[in-house]
């Protein structure tokens, strides 16, 4: 490390050094007191040094000093030129040193990082954010352990990582930020400003961690509140950052109020947010964030005043058919004022501009509902249109605004909605659905992508319902295919056989595609920091992919796809096939029925013989499906709970039978009547025909295949058709193409299976599955079978074996991907230390995979907001490449599962080639169980959970 300044050849060196010291002292005094004369004096003194020397070290220190003054001036007055000038000066201060490390260059890198991040917040230029992360990592690389400087720089890195999280929703960046802030707190001296900063930022990161965690991480909010209060207690009220710390506390308490509904938290949040805004001068750059916090608190006050969720803009029932109270109207007006102030103070191009538009539009839309104000509705629609149509806005904000724009246009018509209203709503609906896949970039991990998509659950269904109001079922189909199954579509893109397409591309594009595909399928590392010098493009397919590498790969992938689409004849490369092409790909094996569930209307789209036909389901409503799905889950769990009295279990079975009868009346019977599927089978009385169901939204949790009146030999779907499921039409087309790819894919004898059985996973505290052991023994006797039993069935062994077995049977426990679970998993012997998650399975590429039989509980159950993404264990096996998957909708009985497996596999004799009769085999097995005796008929929880997914 060289000395900070060179003495040789610099006239007046000591005097210039003293001037630098005086300038830094003036700037420090300004930071402490906020007195402008101190800031102006610092600028004059730093400029004086620049004017009087050519010494590299002195000039570097002076340029860095002027940069910090301009930065402070930007924070005071918000003039963009000041921030641009600061960034230029920090870079000029570093330029003479190149890669040399001196005692001062880490400070310059730190300042450059902070200024770039601040400019990114204003301009949303991703290059600034990336450069900011790189700069602070460079600074930390040459910063010794411990002390104030390391704490400051760790704090800066944490800030940059939080920014990356805000941009992309990348949980790996957030997790590293939390750890980085903890390290900053740990190495700061107690009672110092460094400790205060680090605690404040850690509190904010923990608040965001609460958002990101599947179970809400309530302990994170408690720790955040303790830290935020400690920060406020550590600084005087006249401290220049006191308003910021107040606003941070308000955010945390508002979040905790949402989680726990404690009125005291909301009252304290409101006081802190108001005081933070009042203490922030007009024009201050951080007034934007503080107004946004106040606006969010006012919204929570409205919810408390109404004792319900705040009415959605464009709500279709006009506010629930009741008049708003005076208290509610006051709360709405306070929310409107707060969002108006946030909107007015957020400049064009600011990172929070889109949210300001969205929030103010929501407030105005709510006022339109509660007060019947058409002017407020028109203003809300105008704001939504402005944000949705702005290509510079965050894509998630654009999708949300486009959806609200459409709903507001429709809802504004009240009961007198006309075709013109729906025609006007189609523009924003189509825009929202078109933009939706962009919210799930390869930049972020699979679960982060799912969370982004989950924010817009129901969007595609609403758009399709609007298209059906305009009598355009083909458009409805396309909107559903575009806006549902986005993650599955990405997986299919990576697994599609593109050999012929790539052979006609320029060699460099084909080679890049071949390199990137296996890289994108790499497992995800928990850390965000880059994995090392191997980087994103050179690690093996099994190497965990860190966040920084993933971002770099995503940029390369986006550039590659854009370049391929510019080639003649490749404009539709990896785009959703045209509707006619999809319909042709379905062939004539049987009708495909997509059931669209939306608050606007409910319909079945019947795809048959190259046409799309709409069957209105007038006896069905979105609210009723949600209610029924929730009650059904309670019933199936009660029916299988041996700890409940028998009378309660019988009542639960009665509730299940009633739900199956309702499904028959509301969904299945109208569809079958439209198809002319008679009670004795196919049209004309042939044996039961094939059909495929694609349910949407909350209907995915219900057993459509078992709809019927099963008591006393009543009519049912099981007696009219062999039912299968598919996540999307495109996935079904893809599966059919794989199944018919060549004669070598249609073996004449059953394929040798991989059998995985863990009847009693250690440490799970679950009842041992003796039936699973019997299932495994039955299948292990098949020629060429490989059995992984108990301690042999560990994650690494199973993952290594899967590519070598087209047929796999799991007989074990599973944890559904719902409730507080981060992700579903199959419970293997080592599940406590190395869980086999649905993410592990979904990332696999298994081109020879044919059948996965999942004899486990709730493998097709997922979180409600991910219903249209097939984000469950069954969906993961289908995504990995298994053409046929047998899964379960709820917990299954051990003995019944063994009996069903016996029935199922008995169908695979030489006269029944595997796997083409998979659906028929399951259908026959389920009917055999149901019809075994009247007791089985009266207990549908035993035989109805089993489903077939595939062609």
Secondary structure, DSSP 4 states (H G I P E B T S, - for coil): ---SS--TT-TTHHHHHHHHHHHHHHHHHHHHH--HHHHHHHHHHHHHHHHH---HHHHHHHHHHHHHHHHHHHHHH--HHHHHHHHHHHHHHHHTTTT---TTHHHHHHHHHHHHHHHHHHH--HHHHHHHHHHHHHHHHTS-SSHHHHHHHHHHHHHHHHHHHHHH--HHHHHHHHHHHHHHHHHSPTTSHHHHHHHHHHHHHHHHHHHHSTT--HHHHHHHHHHHHHHHHHS-TTSTTHHHHHHHHHHHHHHHHHHH--HHHHHHHHHHHHHHHHTSPTT-TTHHHHHHHHHHHHHHHHHHHHTSPPPPTT-TTTTTTSPPPHHHHHHHHHHHHHHHHHHHHS-TT-TTHHHHHHHHHHHHHHHHHHH--HHHHHHHHHHHHHHHT-TTS-HHHHHHHHHHHHHHHHHTTGGG--HHHHHHHHHHHHHHHHHHGGGS-TTS-HHHHHHHHHTTTTHHHHHHHHHHHTT-HHHHHHHHHHHS-HHHHHHHHHHS--HHHHHTS-HHHHHHHHHHHHHHTSPBPS--S---TTHHHHS-TTS-B-HHHHHHHHHHHHHHHHHHHTSTT-TTTTSPPPHHHHHHHHTTSSEEEEEEE-SS-EEEEEEETTEEEEEE-TT--HHHHHHHHHHHHHHHHHHT-TTS-HHHHHHHHHHHHHHHHHHIIIIIHHHHHHHT--TTSSTTS-SPEEEEEEE-GGGGGS-GGG-B--GGG--BGGGTEEEEE-S-HHHHHHHHHHHTS-GGGS-SSPPPEEEEEESS-TTS-----HHHHHHHHHHHTSTT-EEEEGGG--HHHHHHHHTT-SEEEEEE-EE-B-TT-SS-EE--TTTTTS-EEHHHHHT---TT--EEEEESTTTT-B-GGGGGGT-SHHHHHHHHT-SEEEEESS---HHHHHHHHHHHHHT-STTS-TTTTHHHHHHHHHHHHHTS-HHHHT-HHHHSSEEEE--
